[in-house]
Amino acid sequence: MKTIYERKGADWAMHRDSILFLLFDGLFAPMNEQSLAQETPIFNFDDFCNLIAPLGAINSPSELHGLLCGKLSGGADLSEIRWLLDAVEFLDFTQAPDERVRDALTSLYHISLQQLRDGFGLKLLLPDDDSDLSQRTATLGQWCYGFLTGFGSAGKTDRVLTEEAEDGLRDLAAISQIAVEDGDESDEADYMEVTEYVRQVATSLFLEYAAPTNKVSEDAIAAPASDQIH
Protein backbone atom coordinates (compact mmCIF):
# COMPACT_ATOMS: atom_id res chain seq x y z
CA MET A 1 0.00 0.00 0.00
CA LYS A 2 1.41 3.39 -0.97
CA THR A 3 2.04 5.89 1.78
CA ILE A 4 1.05 9.51 1.60
CA TYR A 5 4.64 10.32 0.75
CA GLU A 6 4.63 8.01 -2.28
CA ARG A 7 1.31 9.08 -3.69
CA LYS A 8 1.68 11.24 -6.80
CA GLY A 9 -0.36 14.30 -7.62
CA ALA A 10 -1.95 14.71 -4.15
CA ASP A 11 -4.17 17.75 -3.77
CA TRP A 12 -2.40 19.49 -0.91
CA ALA A 13 -4.77 22.46 -1.04
CA MET A 14 -7.55 20.03 -0.10
CA HIS A 15 -5.52 18.85 2.89
CA ARG A 16 -5.05 22.46 4.00
CA ASP A 17 -8.79 23.12 3.75
CA SER A 18 -9.57 19.88 5.59
CA ILE A 19 -7.25 20.71 8.44
CA LEU A 20 -8.59 24.26 8.79
CA PHE A 21 -12.15 22.91 8.86
CA LEU A 22 -11.30 20.45 11.61
CA LEU A 23 -9.59 23.10 13.67
CA PHE A 24 -12.05 25.95 13.38
CA ASP A 25 -15.45 24.24 13.28
CA GLY A 26 -16.20 23.88 16.96
CA LEU A 27 -12.97 22.26 18.06
CA PHE A 28 -12.42 24.67 20.92
CA ALA A 29 -15.32 23.28 22.90
CA PRO A 30 -13.25 20.32 24.14
CA MET A 31 -14.90 17.18 25.42
CA ASN A 32 -14.30 15.88 28.90
CA GLU A 33 -14.69 12.24 29.85
CA GLN A 34 -18.24 12.65 31.16
CA SER A 35 -19.57 14.49 28.12
CA LEU A 36 -17.77 12.05 25.85
CA ALA A 37 -19.56 9.11 27.41
CA GLN A 38 -22.92 10.85 27.25
CA GLU A 39 -22.81 12.47 23.80
CA THR A 40 -20.26 10.75 21.54
CA PRO A 41 -20.98 7.34 20.01
CA ILE A 42 -18.30 4.68 20.01
CA PHE A 43 -17.69 3.81 16.36
CA ASN A 44 -16.88 0.32 15.22
CA PHE A 45 -14.80 -0.74 12.22
CA ASP A 46 -17.68 -0.67 9.73
CA ASP A 47 -18.84 2.74 10.97
CA PHE A 48 -15.41 4.18 10.36
CA CYS A 49 -15.11 2.56 6.93
CA ASN A 50 -18.45 3.99 5.87
CA LEU A 51 -17.45 7.40 7.17
CA ILE A 52 -14.01 7.81 5.60
CA ALA A 53 -14.16 5.66 2.45
CA PRO A 54 -16.29 8.18 0.46
CA LEU A 55 -13.64 10.82 1.21
CA GLY A 56 -10.91 8.83 -0.53
CA ALA A 57 -9.02 7.71 2.58
CA ILE A 58 -6.04 5.58 1.58
CA ASN A 59 -5.54 3.81 4.93
CA SER A 60 -7.88 1.60 6.92
CA PRO A 61 -9.52 2.46 10.27
CA SER A 62 -7.43 -0.29 11.87
CA GLU A 63 -4.17 1.23 10.68
CA LEU A 64 -5.36 4.66 11.81
CA HIS A 65 -6.18 3.35 15.29
CA GLY A 66 -2.84 1.58 15.45
CA LEU A 67 -1.10 4.83 14.52
CA LEU A 68 -2.89 6.67 17.33
CA CYS A 69 -2.11 4.03 19.94
CA GLY A 70 1.49 3.83 18.75
CA LYS A 71 2.00 7.56 19.11
CA LEU A 72 0.45 7.57 22.57
CA SER A 73 2.42 4.51 23.67
CA GLY A 74 5.65 5.83 22.21
CA GLY A 75 5.66 8.95 24.34
CA ALA A 76 4.30 11.57 21.95
CA ASP A 77 2.78 14.53 23.79
CA LEU A 78 -0.30 14.22 21.61
CA SER A 79 -3.03 16.79 22.09
CA GLU A 80 -6.45 16.52 20.48
CA ILE A 81 -5.55 19.19 17.93
CA ARG A 82 -2.26 17.54 17.06
CA TRP A 83 -4.07 14.23 16.57
CA LEU A 84 -6.60 15.75 14.18
CA LEU A 85 -3.78 17.21 12.11
CA ASP A 86 -1.93 13.89 12.03
CA ALA A 87 -5.06 11.89 11.25
CA VAL A 88 -6.08 14.07 8.30
CA GLU A 89 -2.58 13.88 6.86
CA PHE A 90 -2.42 10.12 7.37
CA LEU A 91 -5.80 9.41 5.77
CA ASP A 92 -4.96 11.69 2.84
CA PHE A 93 -8.56 12.62 2.04
CA THR A 94 -9.40 13.69 -1.50
CA GLN A 95 -12.50 15.50 -0.23
CA ALA A 96 -12.92 17.79 2.75
CA PRO A 97 -14.25 15.97 5.84
CA ASP A 98 -17.41 17.11 7.55
CA GLU A 99 -18.32 17.51 11.20
CA ARG A 100 -19.10 13.80 11.59
CA VAL A 101 -15.55 12.91 10.63
CA ARG A 102 -14.11 15.42 13.07
CA ASP A 103 -16.32 14.05 15.84
CA ALA A 104 -15.34 10.47 15.02
CA LEU A 105 -11.62 11.25 15.06
CA THR A 106 -12.01 13.19 18.30
CA SER A 107 -13.99 10.34 19.85
CA LEU A 108 -11.36 7.83 18.77
CA TYR A 109 -8.64 9.91 20.41
CA HIS A 110 -10.38 10.32 23.78
CA ILE A 111 -11.72 6.77 24.03
CA SER A 112 -8.41 5.17 23.06
CA LEU A 113 -6.48 7.33 25.50
CA GLN A 114 -8.83 6.46 28.35
CA GLN A 115 -8.73 2.76 27.52
CA LEU A 116 -4.93 2.79 27.53
CA ARG A 117 -4.89 4.62 30.87
CA ASP A 118 -7.25 2.09 32.40
CA GLY A 119 -4.65 -0.64 31.92
CA PHE A 120 -5.40 -3.49 29.53
CA GLY A 121 -8.83 -2.08 28.67
CA LEU A 122 -7.83 -1.28 25.11
CA LYS A 123 -10.19 -2.47 22.38
CA LEU A 124 -8.57 -2.72 18.95
CA LEU A 125 -10.53 -1.21 16.07
CA LEU A 126 -11.00 -4.39 14.00
CA PRO A 127 -13.85 -5.98 12.03
CA ASP A 128 -16.52 -7.84 13.99
CA ASP A 129 -16.08 -11.53 14.73
CA ASP A 130 -18.61 -12.49 12.06
CA SER A 131 -16.33 -11.07 9.34
CA ASP A 132 -14.12 -13.39 7.30
CA LEU A 133 -11.04 -14.51 9.18
CA SER A 134 -8.86 -13.44 6.27
CA GLN A 135 -10.19 -9.88 6.56
CA ARG A 136 -9.76 -9.79 10.32
CA THR A 137 -6.24 -11.13 10.04
CA ALA A 138 -5.30 -8.57 7.39
CA THR A 139 -6.67 -5.68 9.43
CA LEU A 140 -4.88 -6.93 12.55
CA GLY A 141 -1.67 -6.76 10.53
CA GLN A 142 -2.59 -3.24 9.45
CA TRP A 143 -3.22 -2.26 13.07
CA CYS A 144 0.23 -3.51 14.04
CA TYR A 145 1.83 -1.69 11.11
CA GLY A 146 0.11 1.52 12.13
CA PHE A 147 1.21 1.05 15.74
CA LEU A 148 4.84 0.62 14.72
CA THR A 149 4.61 3.72 12.51
CA GLY A 150 3.14 5.74 15.36
CA PHE A 151 5.58 4.42 17.96
CA GLY A 152 8.53 5.17 15.71
CA SER A 153 7.30 8.68 14.90
CA ALA A 154 6.61 9.67 18.51
CA GLY A 155 9.78 11.79 18.49
CA LYS A 156 11.39 10.29 21.58
CA THR A 157 14.96 9.72 20.39
CA ASP A 158 16.24 9.49 23.96
CA ARG A 159 13.88 6.63 24.79
CA VAL A 160 15.66 3.53 26.13
CA LEU A 161 13.74 0.35 25.41
CA THR A 162 13.84 -2.63 27.70
CA GLU A 163 14.50 -6.08 26.28
CA GLU A 164 10.84 -6.93 26.84
CA ALA A 165 9.74 -3.84 24.91
CA GLU A 166 12.05 -4.66 22.01
CA ASP A 167 10.71 -8.22 21.91
CA GLY A 168 7.15 -6.92 21.85
CA LEU A 169 7.87 -4.53 18.98
CA ARG A 170 9.56 -7.29 17.00
CA ASP A 171 6.52 -9.48 17.54
CA LEU A 172 4.22 -6.72 16.27
CA ALA A 173 6.42 -6.38 13.19
CA ALA A 174 6.05 -10.09 12.52
CA ILE A 175 2.29 -9.99 13.09
CA SER A 176 1.98 -7.10 10.63
CA GLN A 177 3.02 -9.54 7.90
CA ILE A 178 0.61 -12.38 8.68
CA ALA A 179 -2.07 -13.53 6.27
CA VAL A 180 -4.69 -16.29 6.42
CA GLU A 181 -6.54 -17.48 3.32
CA ASP A 182 -9.10 -19.98 4.63
CA GLY A 183 -9.18 -20.54 8.35
CA ASP A 184 -10.52 -23.36 10.49
CA GLU A 185 -11.36 -23.46 14.18
CA SER A 186 -7.71 -23.66 15.20
CA ASP A 187 -6.92 -20.58 13.09
CA GLU A 188 -9.81 -18.76 14.75
CA ALA A 189 -8.41 -19.58 18.17
CA ASP A 190 -4.94 -18.46 17.08
CA TYR A 191 -6.37 -15.17 15.84
CA MET A 192 -8.05 -14.48 19.17
CA GLU A 193 -4.87 -15.33 21.04
CA VAL A 194 -2.71 -13.11 18.84
CA THR A 195 -5.20 -10.24 19.09
CA GLU A 196 -5.10 -10.43 22.87
CA TYR A 197 -1.31 -10.48 22.81
CA VAL A 198 -1.20 -7.38 20.59
CA ARG A 199 -3.54 -5.60 22.99
CA GLN A 200 -1.33 -6.46 25.95
CA VAL A 201 1.87 -5.37 24.21
CA ALA A 202 0.36 -2.01 23.21
CA THR A 203 -0.93 -1.33 26.72
CA SER A 204 2.34 -2.39 28.37
CA LEU A 205 4.28 -0.02 26.12
CA PHE A 206 1.87 2.82 26.95
CA LEU A 207 2.22 2.26 30.68
CA GLU A 208 6.01 2.25 30.31
CA TYR A 209 6.69 5.00 27.78
CA ALA A 210 3.66 7.30 27.44
CA ALA A 211 4.15 11.01 27.97
CA PRO A 212 3.29 12.10 31.54
CA THR A 213 0.59 14.44 30.21
CA ASN A 214 -1.16 11.48 28.58
CA LYS A 215 -1.03 9.33 31.71
CA VAL A 216 -3.05 11.75 33.87
CA SER A 217 -6.81 12.21 33.96
CA GLU A 218 -8.17 13.35 30.62
CA ASP A 219 -9.98 16.32 32.14
CA ALA A 220 -6.63 17.70 33.26
CA ILE A 221 -5.08 17.66 29.77
CA ALA A 222 -4.76 20.96 27.95
CA ALA A 223 -3.44 21.47 24.44
CA PRO A 224 0.15 22.83 24.41
CA ALA A 225 0.48 26.52 23.69
CA SER A 226 2.25 25.71 20.39
CA ASP A 227 -0.95 24.04 19.20
CA GLN A 228 -3.18 27.02 19.84
CA ILE A 229 -4.31 29.17 16.89
CA HIS A 230 -4.13 32.92 17.42
Phi and psi in degrees as GROMACS dihedral restraints (atoms count N, CA, C in turn):
[ dihedral_restraints ]
;  ai    aj    ak    al  type     phi  dphi    fc
    3     4     5     6     1   -72.0    20    10
    4     5     6     7     1   143.4    20    10
    6     7     8     9     1   -86.9    20    10
    7     8     9    10     1   173.1    20    10
    9    10    11    12     1   -66.1    20    10
   10    11    12    13     1   -21.8    20    10
   12    13    14    15     1   -83.3    20    10
   13    14    15    16     1   -16.1    20    10
   15    16    17    18     1   -98.8    20    10
   16    17    18    19     1   -15.8    20    10
   18    19    20    21     1   -71.7    20    10
   19    20    21    22     1   131.9    20    10
   21    22    23    24     1   -94.4    20    10
   22    23    24    25     1   145.6    20    10
   24    25    26    27     1    69.5    20    10
   25    26    27    28     1    28.2    20    10
   27    28    29    30     1   -67.1    20    10
   28    29    30    31     1   144.4    20    10
   30    31    32    33     1   -89.4    20    10
   31    32    33    34     1    89.6    20    10
   33    34    35    36     1   -70.4    20    10
   34    35    36    37     1   -25.5    20    10
   36    37    38    39     1   -62.5    20    10
   37    38    39    40     1   -35.7    20    10
   39    40    41    42     1   -65.0    20    10
   40    41    42    43     1   -39.6    20    10
   42    43    44    45     1   -62.4    20    10
   43    44    45    46     1   -41.4    20    10
   45    46    47    48     1   -61.1    20    10
   46    47    48    49     1   -46.2    20    10
   48    49    50    51     1   -63.4    20    10
   49    50    51    52     1   -39.3    20    10
   51    52    53    54     1   -63.0    20    10
   52    53    54    55     1   -44.4    20    10
   54    55    56    57     1   -65.2    20    10
   55    56    57    58     1   -44.2    20    10
   57    58    59    60     1   -62.5    20    10
   58    59    60    61     1   -38.0    20    10
   60    61    62    63     1   -61.9    20    10
   61    62    63    64     1   -47.0    20    10
   63    64    65    66     1   -62.4    20    10
   64    65    66    67     1   -36.6    20    10
   66    67    68    69     1   -76.3    20    10
   67    68    69    70     1   -41.8    20    10
   69    70    71    72     1   -90.2    20    10
   70    71    72    73     1   -25.4    20    10
   72    73    74    75     1   -85.1    20    10
   73    74    75    76     1    72.9    20    10
   75    76    77    78     1    85.0    20    10
   76    77    78    79     1    10.4    20    10
   78    79    80    81     1   -68.2    20    10
   79    80    81    82     1   -29.6    20    10
   81    82    83    84     1   -86.6    20    10
   82    83    84    85     1    30.2    20    10
   84    85    86    87     1  -118.5    20    10
   85    86    87    88     1    71.4    20    10
   87    88    89    90     1   -62.1    20    10
   88    89    90    91     1   147.9    20    10
   90    91    92    93     1   -84.6    20    10
   91    92    93    94     1   143.2    20    10
   93    94    95    96     1  -104.1    20    10
   94    95    96    97     1   176.8    20    10
   96    97    98    99     1   -63.3    20    10
   97    98    99   100     1   -37.0    20    10
   99   100   101   102     1   -69.2    20    10
  100   101   102   103     1   -46.0    20    10
  102   103   104   105     1   -67.8    20    10
  103   104   105   106     1   -31.2    20    10
  105   106   107   108     1   -62.8    20    10
  106   107   108   109     1   -45.2    20    10
  108   109   110   111     1   -66.3    20    10
  109   110   111   112     1   -32.6    20    10
  111   112   113   114     1   -84.3    20    10
  112   113   114   115     1   -33.7    20    10
  114   115   116   117     1  -114.1    20    10
  115   116   117   118     1   -22.0    20    10
  117   118   119   120     1  -106.9    20    10
  118   119   120   121     1   121.7    20    10
  120   121   122   123     1   -70.8    20    10
  121   122   123   124     1   150.2    20    10
  123   124   125   126     1   -90.2    20    10
  124   125   126   127     1   115.0    20    10
  126   127   128   129     1   -81.5    20    10
  127   128   129   130     1   146.1    20    10
  129   130   131   132     1  -102.3    20    10
  130   131   132   133     1  -176.4    20    10
  132   133   134   135     1   -59.0    20    10
  133   134   135   136     1   -48.1    20    10
  135   136   137   138     1   -64.2    20    10
  136   137   138   139     1   -38.0    20    10
  138   139   140   141     1   -58.6    20    10
  139   140   141   142     1   -45.9    20    10
  141   142   143   144     1   -66.5    20    10
  142   143   144   145     1   -41.7    20    10
  144   145   146   147     1   -58.0    20    10
  145   146   147   148     1   -47.3    20    10
  147   148   149   150     1   -65.6    20    10
  148   149   150   151     1   -25.8    20    10
  150   151   152   153     1   -80.9    20    10
  151   152   153   154     1   -42.3    20    10
  153   154   155   156     1   -99.7    20    10
  154   155   156   157     1   -21.8    20    10
  156   157   158   159     1   -60.1    20    10
  157   158   159   160     1   -43.3    20    10
  159   160   161   162     1   -63.4    20    10
  160   161   162   163     1   -16.0    20    10
  162   163   164   165     1   -91.9    20    10
  163   164   165   166     1     2.7    20    10
  165   166   167   168     1    82.2    20    10
  166   167   168   169     1    23.3    20    10
  168   169   170   171     1   -59.2    20    10
  169   170   171   172     1   136.1    20    10
  171   172   173   174     1   -97.7    20    10
  172   173   174   175     1    -7.6    20    10
  174   175   176   177     1  -122.6    20    10
  175   176   177   178     1   154.7    20    10
  177   178   179   180     1   -80.8    20    10
  178   179   180   181     1   160.1    20    10
  180   181   182   183     1   -58.3    20    10
  181   182   183   184     1   -34.1    20    10
  183   184   185   186     1   -64.7    20    10
  184   185   186   187     1   -44.4    20    10
  186   187   188   189     1   -66.2    20    10
  187   188   189   190     1   -37.4    20    10
  189   190   191   192     1   -61.4    20    10
  190   191   192   193     1   -46.6    20    10
  192   193   194   195     1   -64.8    20    10
  193   194   195   196     1   -39.6    20    10
  195   196   197   198     1   -60.7    20    10
  196   197   198   199     1   -41.7    20    10
  198   199   200   201     1   -58.7    20    10
  199   200   201   202     1   -47.0    20    10
  201   202   203   204     1   -59.6    20    10
  202   203   204   205     1   -50.2    20    10
  204   205   206   207     1   -65.5    20    10
  205   206   207   208     1   -34.4    20    10
  207   208   209   210     1   -66.0    20    10
  208   209   210   211     1   -42.5    20    10
  210   211   212   213     1   -63.0    20    10
  211   212   213   214     1   -45.8    20    10
  213   214   215   216     1   -64.1    20    10
  214   215   216   217     1   -41.6    20    10
  216   217   218   219     1   -74.6    20    10
  217   218   219   220     1   -24.0    20    10
  219   220   221   222     1   -84.7    20    10
  220   221   222   223     1    -4.2    20    10
  222   223   224   225     1   102.6    20    10
  223   224   225   226     1     6.6    20    10
  225   226   227   228     1   -64.8    20    10
  226   227   228   229     1   136.0    20    10
  228   229   230   231     1   -84.3    20    10
  229   230   231   232     1    78.1    20    10
  231   232   233   234     1   -95.7    20    10
  232   233   234   235     1   108.3    20    10
  234   235   236   237     1   -83.7    20    10
  235   236   237   238     1   169.8    20    10
  237   238   239   240     1   -61.0    20    10
  238   239   240   241     1   -42.6    20    10
  240   241   242   243     1   -64.2    20    10
  241   242   243   244     1   -45.6    20    10
  243   244   245   246     1   -60.9    20    10
  244   245   246   247     1   -38.4    20    10
  246   247   248   249     1   -64.5    20    10
  247   248   249   250     1   -43.2    20    10
  249   250   251   252     1   -61.2    20    10
  250   251   252   253     1   -41.0    20    10
  252   253   254   255     1   -61.4    20    10
  253   254   255   256     1   -47.8    20    10
  255   256   257   258     1   -64.4    20    10
  256   257   258   259     1   -40.6    20    10
  258   259   260   261     1   -65.9    20    10
  259   260   261   262     1   -43.2    20    10
  261   262   263   264     1   -63.7    20    10
  262   263   264   265     1   -41.4    20    10
  264   265   266   267     1   -64.8    20    10
  265   266   267   268     1   -42.5    20    10
  267   268   269   270     1   -65.9    20    10
  268   269   270   271     1   -42.8    20    10
  270   271   272   273     1   -74.3    20    10
  271   272   273   274     1   -23.9    20    10
  273   274   275   276     1    55.2    20    10
  274   275   276   277     1    52.8    20    10
  276   277   278   279     1   -57.7    20    10
  277   278   279   280     1   145.5    20    10
  279   280   281   282     1   -98.5    20    10
  280   281   282   283     1    -8.2    20    10
  282   283   284   285     1  -131.7    20    10
  283   284   285   286     1   151.1    20    10
  285   286   287   288     1   -67.6    20    10
  286   287   288   289     1   132.7    20    10
  288   289   290   291     1   -73.5    20    10
  289   290   291   292     1   155.9    20    10
  291   292   293   294     1  -102.5    20    10
  292   293   294   295     1  -171.7    20    10
  294   295   296   297     1   -63.1    20    10
  295   296   297   298     1   -33.1    20    10
  297   298   299   300     1   -63.4    20    10
  298   299   300   301     1   -36.7    20    10
  300   301   302   303     1   -68.0    20    10
  301   302   303   304     1   -44.7    20    10
  303   304   305   306     1   -58.7    20    10
  304   305   306   307     1   -44.9    20    10
  306   307   308   309     1   -63.7    20    10
  307   308   309   310     1   -38.7    20    10
  309   310   311   312     1   -66.4    20    10
  310   311   312   313     1   -43.3    20    10
  312   313   314   315     1   -66.1    20    10
  313   314   315   316     1   -38.6    20    10
  315   316   317   318     1   -66.0    20    10
  316   317   318   319     1   -43.4    20    10
  318   319   320   321     1   -60.8    20    10
  319   320   321   322     1   -44.2    20    10
  321   322   323   324     1   -59.6    20    10
  322   323   324   325     1   -41.3    20    10
  324   325   326   327     1   -62.2    20    10
  325   326   327   328     1   -52.5    20    10
  327   328   329   330     1   -68.1    20    10
  328   329   330   331     1   -42.3    20    10
  330   331   332   333     1   -67.0    20    10
  331   332   333   334     1   -43.7    20    10
  333   334   335   336     1   -63.9    20    10
  334   335   336   337     1   -42.5    20    10
  336   337   338   339     1   -62.1    20    10
  337   338   339   340     1   -43.0    20    10
  339   340   341   342     1   -67.4    20    10
  340   341   342   343     1   -39.8    20    10
  342   343   344   345     1   -63.4    20    10
  343   344   345   346     1   -40.5    20    10
  345   346   347   348     1   -66.0    20    10
  346   347   348   349     1   -39.9    20    10
  348   349   350   351     1   -64.0    20    10
  349   350   351   352     1   -34.3    20    10
  351   352   353   354     1   -66.6    20    10
  352   353   354   355     1   -18.6    20    10
  354   355   356   357     1    83.5    20    10
  355   356   357   358     1   101.4    20    10
  357   358   359   360     1    61.7    20    10
  358   359   360   361     1    27.6    20    10
  360   361   362   363     1  -103.5    20    10
  361   362   363   364     1     6.6    20    10
  363   364   365   366     1   -67.2    20    10
  364   365   366   367     1   133.2    20    10
  366   367   368   369     1  -113.4    20    10
  367   368   369   370     1   117.8    20    10
  369   370   371   372     1   -70.5    20    10
  370   371   372   373     1   141.5    20    10
  372   373   374   375     1   -83.2    20    10
  373   374   375   376     1    90.7    20    10
  375   376   377   378     1  -131.6    20    10
  376   377   378   379     1   162.4    20    10
  378   379   380   381     1   -59.8    20    10
  379   380   381   382     1   155.7    20    10
  381   382   383   384     1   -62.8    20    10
  382   383   384   385     1   161.8    20    10
  384   385   386   387     1   -65.0    20    10
  385   386   387   388     1   -18.4    20    10
  387   388   389   390     1   -85.7    20    10
  388   389   390   391     1     0.2    20    10
  390   391   392   393     1   -77.0    20    10
  391   392   393   394     1   161.1    20    10
  393   394   395   396     1   -58.2    20    10
  394   395   396   397     1   141.2    20    10
  396   397   398   399     1   -61.1    20    10
  397   398   399   400     1   -35.9    20    10
  399   400   401   402     1   -61.7    20    10
  400   401   402   403     1   -39.5    20    10
  402   403   404   405     1   -68.1    20    10
  403   404   405   406     1   -43.6    20    10
  405   406   407   408     1   -64.4    20    10
  406   407   408   409     1   -38.6    20    10
  408   409   410   411     1   -66.0    20    10
  409   410   411   412     1   -43.1    20    10
  411   412   413   414     1   -62.6    20    10
  412   413   414   415     1   -42.4    20    10
  414   415   416   417     1   -72.8    20    10
  415   416   417   418     1   -29.5    20    10
  417   418   419   420     1   -63.4    20    10
  418   419   420   421     1   -41.9    20    10
  420   421   422   423     1   -61.4    20    10
  421   422   423   424     1   -39.9    20    10
  423   424   425   426     1   -65.2    20    10
  424   425   426   427     1   -39.2    20    10
  426   427   428   429     1   -59.9    20    10
  427   428   429   430     1   -46.3    20    10
  429   430   431   432     1   -63.5    20    10
  430   431   432   433     1   -40.5    20    10
  432   433   434   435     1   -62.5    20    10
  433   434   435   436     1   -44.1    20    10
  435   436   437   438     1   -62.5    20    10
  436   437   438   439     1   -40.2    20    10
  438   439   440   441     1   -60.8    20    10
  439   440   441   442     1   -46.4    20    10
  441   442   443   444     1   -62.7    20    10
  442   443   444   445     1   -38.9    20    10
  444   445   446   447     1   -62.7    20    10
  445   446   447   448     1   -45.8    20    10
  447   448   449   450     1   -66.3    20    10
  448   449   450   451     1   -42.8    20    10
  450   451   452   453     1   -63.0    20    10
  451   452   453   454     1   -42.1    20    10
  453   454   455   456     1   -71.9    20    10
  454   455   456   457     1   -22.7    20    10
  456   457   458   459     1  -100.7    20    10
  457   458   459   460     1    13.3    20    10
  459   460   461   462     1   -70.4    20    10
  460   461   462   463     1   -15.9    20    10
  462   463   464   465     1    83.7    20    10
  463   464   465   466     1    15.9    20    10
  465   466   467   468     1  -101.8    20    10
  466   467   468   469     1    80.3    20    10
  468   469   470   471     1   -72.5    20    10
  469   470   471   472     1   -19.4    20    10
  471   472   473   474     1   -91.1    20    10
  472   473   474   475     1     6.3    20    10
  474   475   476   477     1   -71.0    20    10
  475   476   477   478     1   131.2    20    10
  477   478   479   480     1  -108.0    20    10
  478   479   480   481     1   115.7    20    10
  480   481   482   483     1   -87.9    20    10
  481   482   483   484     1   138.5    20    10
  483   484   485   486     1   -74.2    20    10
  484   485   486   487     1   165.5    20    10
  486   487   488   489     1   -61.1    20    10
  487   488   489   490     1   -38.0    20    10
  489   490   491   492     1   -64.3    20    10
  490   491   492   493     1   -41.2    20    10
  492   493   494   495     1   -64.5    20    10
  493   494   495   496     1   -43.0    20    10
  495   496   497   498     1   -62.9    20    10
  496   497   498   499     1   -40.4    20    10
  498   499   500   501     1   -62.7    20    10
  499   500   501   502     1   -42.5    20    10
  501   502   503   504     1   -62.8    20    10
  502   503   504   505     1   -42.5    20    10
  504   505   506   507     1   -66.4    20    10
  505   506   507   508     1   -38.2    20    10
  507   508   509   510     1   -64.3    20    10
  508   509   510   511     1   -38.6    20    10
  510   511   512   513     1   -64.2    20    10
  511   512   513   514     1   -41.5    20    10
  513   514   515   516     1   -63.4    20    10
  514   515   516   517     1   -37.0    20    10
  516   517   518   519     1   -64.0    20    10
  517   518   519   520     1   -38.5    20    10
  519   520   521   522     1   -69.1    20    10
  520   521   522   523     1   -41.1    20    10
  522   523   524   525     1   -65.5    20    10
  523   524   525   526     1   -31.7    20    10
  525   526   527   528     1   -63.8    20    10
  526   527   528   529     1   -14.1    20    10
  528   529   530   531     1  -102.2    20    10
  529   530   531   532     1    -1.6    20    10
  531   532   533   534     1   -73.7    20    10
  532   533   534   535     1   153.5    20    10
  534   535   536   537     1  -152.4    20    10
  535   536   537   538     1   140.9    20    10
  537   538   539   540     1  -129.0    20    10
  538   539   540   541     1   125.7    20    10
  540   541   542   543     1   -81.6    20    10
  541   542   543   544     1   -70.2    20    10
  543   544   545   546     1  -125.3    20    10
  544   545   546   547     1   116.1    20    10
  546   547   548   549     1  -100.7    20    10
  547   548   549   550     1   152.3    20    10
  549   550   551   552     1  -110.9    20    10
  550   551   552   553     1  -167.0    20    10
  552   553   554   555     1   -63.8    20    10
  553   554   555   556     1   -35.8    20    10
  555   556   557   558     1   -67.9    20    10
  556   557   558   559     1   -37.1    20    10
  558   559   560   561     1   -65.7    20    10
  559   560   561   562     1   -37.7    20    10
  561   562   563   564     1   -62.1    20    10
  562   563   564   565     1   -43.8    20    10
  564   565   566   567     1   -65.2    20    10
  565   566   567   568     1   -39.1    20    10
  567   568   569   570     1   -63.5    20    10
  568   569   570   571     1   -40.2    20    10
  570   571   572   573     1   -61.9    20    10
  571   572   573   574     1   -45.4    20    10
  573   574   575   576     1   -62.6    20    10
  574   575   576   577     1   -39.7    20    10
  576   577   578   579     1   -66.9    20    10
  577   578   579   580     1   -43.4    20    10
  579   580   581   582     1   -66.7    20    10
  580   581   582   583     1   -40.1    20    10
  582   583   584   585     1   -60.5    20    10
  583   584   585   586     1   -42.9    20    10
  585   586   587   588     1   -64.0    20    10
  586   587   588   589     1   -39.3    20    10
  588   589   590   591     1   -64.0    20    10
  589   590   591   592     1   -44.1    20    10
  591   592   593   594     1   -58.7    20    10
  592   593   594   595     1   -44.4    20    10
  594   595   596   597     1   -59.6    20    10
  595   596   597   598     1   -42.7    20    10
  597   598   599   600     1   -68.2    20    10
  598   599   600   601     1   -40.7    20    10
  600   601   602   603     1   -62.5    20    10
  601   602   603   604     1   -46.6    20    10
  603   604   605   606     1   -60.5    20    10
  604   605   606   607     1   -44.4    20    10
  606   607   608   609     1   -68.3    20    10
  607   608   609   610     1   -40.3    20    10
  609   610   611   612     1   -61.2    20    10
  610   611   612   613     1   -41.3    20    10
  612   613   614   615     1   -66.2    20    10
  613   614   615   616     1   -38.6    20    10
  615   616   617   618     1   -61.9    20    10
  616   617   618   619     1   -48.1    20    10
  618   619   620   621     1   -63.7    20    10
  619   620   621   622     1   -26.0    20    10
  621   622   623   624     1   -89.2    20    10
  622   623   624   625     1   -39.2    20    10
  624   625   626   627     1  -122.4    20    10
  625   626   627   628     1    -2.8    20    10
  627   628   629   630     1   -62.6    20    10
  628   629   630   631     1   150.2    20    10
  630   631   632   633     1   -62.4    20    10
  631   632   633   634     1   142.1    20    10
  633   634   635   636     1   -53.5    20    10
  634   635   636   637     1   -36.0    20    10
  636   637   638   639     1   -67.1    20    10
  637   638   639   640     1   -23.1    20    10
  639   640   641   642     1   -91.4    20    10
  640   641   642   643     1    -8.6    20    10
  642   643   644   645     1   -90.8    20    10
  643   644   645   646     1   -15.9    20    10
  645   646   647   648     1   -86.9    20    10
  646   647   648   649     1   175.0    20    10
  648   649   650   651     1   -56.4    20    10
  649   650   651   652     1   138.6    20    10
  651   652   653   654     1   -60.4    20    10
  652   653   654   655     1   -33.9    20    10
  654   655   656   657     1   -66.2    20    10
  655   656   657   658     1   -18.4    20    10
  657   658   659   660     1   -92.2    20    10
  658   659   660   661     1    -4.3    20    10
  660   661   662   663     1   -82.6    20    10
  661   662   663   664     1   133.4    20    10
  663   664   665   666     1  -125.4    20    10
  664   665   666   667     1   145.5    20    10
  666   667   668   669     1   -64.6    20    10
  667   668   669   670     1   137.7    20    10
  669   670   671   672     1   -58.7    20    10
  670   671   672   673     1   152.4    20    10
  672   673   674   675     1   -58.6    20    10
  673   674   675   676     1   -33.1    20    10
  675   676   677   678     1   -65.1    20    10
  676   677   678   679     1   -18.1    20    10
  678   679   680   681     1   -92.0    20    10
  679   680   681   682     1    -8.8    20    10
  681   682   683   684     1   -77.2    20    10
  682   683   684   685     1   146.2    20    10
  684   685   686   687     1  -103.0    20    10
  685   686   687   688     1   128.5    20    10
